[in-house]
Amino acid sequence: MQPTSTDLPTDGQVALSGDVRVPAWLSVATLRSMPQRETTVRFECRTSGLRRHYFSGPLLLDVLRAAEPTFDPGERKDRLRFLISVLGRDGHRAVLSWGEIDPDFGHTPALLAVSMDCRGLDDEGPHLVMPGDRCGGRHISQVTDIRVYADDRLWD
């Protein structure tokens, strides 16, 4: 089933939509079936101090590529006009540019983590993990929605 803007995901599911050819509902099990990466991140939080966590999951880039964004694959720079909005169950949202995660440009190995500190996230849903972020402000827990947009839609 393809997600629509009026559908609400069940616990642990993520709606992937926007300017993609293959919108989808993604479960943690689906994400776990993809090639996995592992990373340890440090967050220097103002309120709770230094925190370290170990995450594993697929690269956000691999998940998005499977959805077939509508950019022109023959035009390398066409990818740079695409934005990615990631929403958590608590309403926290982060917006990324495609260039940040693309290996030809920023190459940040962002994950959609399916486990945290060796504990599965099946019931609560995946987390967006942005290695290198100092305070973890773009870390999104319990991701429910990922939307890919061409920036020309912003100017309509």
N, C-alpha and C positions, 0 to 999 in steps of 0.2 A: 504494500500500500504506500502511495506517495503522500508525504505530509502536505497539509494545507495550513493556511494561517489561522484557521479556526480550530484545528485539531490540537489537543493537548497531549503531550507524551505521557506514558505511564512511567512509574518509577524506573530509573535506570535507562530509559530510552532517550535518544537524541533525534530531533528532527533536523535533517540536512536539506536545505532548499535555497532558492534564490536563482541566480544566473548560472544554473547547472543543467546539464542534459539529463542527469539521472538523480533526481531528488530521492531521498530514502529516509526510512526510520532505521536508526542504528542502535543495537543493543550492546551492552558490554561484551556479550559473547561474540557478537559479530566483530567488534573491535579487537577482541582477543585472538580471533582467527587470522588477523593480518600480521605481517612481520612486526615483531616487537623490538623496541629500543628500551634501554635502561639509563636512568640518570639520577644523580644525587644533586639536590638543589639546596641552597642556603638562602633563607629569608632573614633579613635584618629588620624585624618589625619594631616600630616605635613603641607599641604597648606591651609586647611579649618578648622582646629581645631576639636573640639569634635562635633560629630554628632550622633544623636539617631534616629533610625527608628524602626517601628513596622511592622513585616512581618507575613504573614500566607501562608501556603501551605503544600503539602505533604512532608514527609521525603524523601530525596534523596534515602535512603536505600530502602524504600517501592517501589519507582519508578523502581529502578534497579532490585529488586527482581522479580517484575512483568515481566521483560524482560528475566528472567531465565538465569543468567550468567552460563557459561559452567563449573564452578568448580564442584568438587565432593562433594555433600551435606553431604555425610557420613564421609568426612575427614575435620574436623574443620579447620585445618591450611591451607588447600588447598586454601581457600579464600584469604589468605594473599599474594598470588602471583599476585593478580589482581589489576590493576590500572584503574583510572577513569579520563578521560580527558573531561573538560567542556570548551566550546568555546562560547564567546559572539559575537554579531553582529559587534562590534567594533574591533574584532581581539584579545581581551584580553582572555587569556587561563589560567586555573589552572589545575594542575594534583594532584589528591588525591590517596591515597592508600585505598583499601577496608577496611583494618584494622582500619583506622581512623574513619569510620562511623559505623562499625560493633559493636553491643552491647557487644559481647564477648571480644572485644579488646579496641579500643580508645573511642567508643561510643559518638562521636561528632554528635549532632542532626542536621546535615546539612539539609537545606530545599531547595526545588525548589519553591520559593515563587510565588504565584499567585496574591498577593496583597501587597502593600507597603503603610504604613500609611493610611490604610483603603481605598486605591484607587486600583481598579482592574488593572491588568497588561495585560489584554486581547489583546490589540493592539500591545504592544511592546514585549511581551513575558516574560517568567518567569525569576527570578533572582536566582542565586545560593547564598545562605546565609550560612556562616560558623560562627556560634556563637562562641565567644571566641577569634576570631582573633582580635588582638589589633588595627590594622590599616585598616582592611577591604581589604587587598590586594588580597584575594581569593574570594571576592565578585564579581560575574560576572553578569552584567546587560544584559538583552536581550539575554538569552541563546538560541543558535541556534543548537548546536550539543553536544551530550554526547556520548562518546565512552568508552567501557569497553574492557580492554586488559589483557590477561594473560601475565605476565612478561617474559615468555619464548619466546614470539614473539619478544622481544627487542633484544635478543641475536642471532637471525637468520641472 
